[in-house]
Structure formats: structure tokens, C-alpha cells
């Protein structure tokens, strides 16, 4: 992964680049399809950022509990 997601999160968060990362590192086709079809709306951008942060946290062993990082 080479911290690609982390770099994306710290950069300008280009929607299509983030979507490509999401599709590369997850098998959740339902969310991927929703993000592709819906386009770069505010809600989809937030969802994409959230889903990528979950993937990144799994790689670093960080646990999310009710929005709190432990």
C-alpha cells in the first residue's frame, strides 16, 4: 500500500483518485458502486474519506469506537 491512502488524505483528496484507491484496497462493491454512480457530491466525498480512513486504520491497527480513535 505504501501509505497511498494516507498521502491521499493529506493531499487535495481528488475524488477519482480516492475512488481508485478505494476500489483497489476493498472488496465492498456496494459502496464502490454507490460512489461511482452518485458522483462527487459532498456526501459521497465524506463517505469516501471515511471509508478510506477505515481501511488505513486497519493497516495501522487503530480501532474506531463510536467515532473515537483508541
Secondary structure, 3 states (H helix, E strand, C coil): CCCHHHHHHHCCCCHHHHHHHHHHHCCCHHHHHHHHHHCCCHHHHHHHHHHHHHHHHHHHCCCEECCEEC
